[in-house]
Amino acid sequence: MTAIHLIIHGRVQAVFYRDWMVSTARGLGIAGWVRNLPDDTVEAHLEGEPETVRAMIEAMHEGPSRAQVQRIEERKVPPEGLHGFARR
C-alpha cells in the first residue's frame, strides 16, 4: 500500500477535473479524496497498490478533455487507511 499527496497545477478547476478524478479513481479501486484549493489548484490524496496509484497519476496528467495540466507536485505520505474515493 502506498499513499501520495498531490497538488495539480494548470487549468484544472471548472473543467470537471474533480469529477473525472472520482470516477477514474473508483474505477481503479484507489482510495482517497480530491478538492479545489483557493489558488486555483487541485489537491488530492491517493492510496492503493503502487502500480495502480502510478497509473492514476499518469492519467491525471491528461485528465478530462477541457483540462490543461501544467504540472503535478507529488509527496509520499503515510497511508490513512481510507476506503473509497470522495470529492471534498
N, C-alpha and C positions, 0 to 999 in steps of 0.2 A: 504494500500500500504506500502510495506517495501522495503528497499534498503540495500544491503550488498556489501561491498568491500572485495575481496578475493585475497590471494596470494597462489598459488598451488605449492607445492614443490615435487620433485621427478623426474622421467623420464617422462617429460610432453612436451618436445619440440622435434620436428622431429618425432612425433608418431601420428600426425593428431588430437591432443588434441583440438586445437582451432576450427578446422572444425567440430569435434564432438560436441563441446560446442555450436557452432552456430546452428547446426541442432537440437540438443536437446532442447535448449532454445526456438527456434522458435516454435517447436512442442508443447511446454508447454505454449506458449504465454508470455514468460518472455522478458522484455526489458533489454537492456544493451549493454555491449561490452566485448571483450576479446583480450588480446595481450601478446606477448612474452616480457620478460624483459631480459636485458643483463646478469643477473646472472643465467640464465637457468631456472628461474621460469616462471609461467604464472600468469598474473594479470587479474582480471575480476571484473565487476560491474554488479550486478543483481538487477532488480526492478520488483516487482509483488506482488501478493497476498502472504501473509506469508507462507501458506501451500505449495504453488507451488514453491516458492523460496527454501523452506526447502527440497522439493523433488528433486529439481535440485542439490542442494549441496550434498545430499546423493548420487545421481547418479555420481556426479563429483569425488567421492572417488574411483570409479571404472574406469570411463572414457572409451576410446576405448581400444581394446584388447591389444595393444602394450604399453600402458601407465602403469606406476608404480607410483601411487600417494603415497607419504610418509606422507604428512600432508597438511592440508588446514588452513591457518590463516583467520579468519573472523572478520570483523569490521562493525558494523551497522553505516550507513551514511544516510544523508538526501536524499530523492528521488530527482532526477533531472528532472523527467517528460519525460523520454526518450520513444521513440516509436521504436519498432523493436529491433533486436539484430544484432550487427555488429562485424566483425573481424577487429581489428586495426593493 
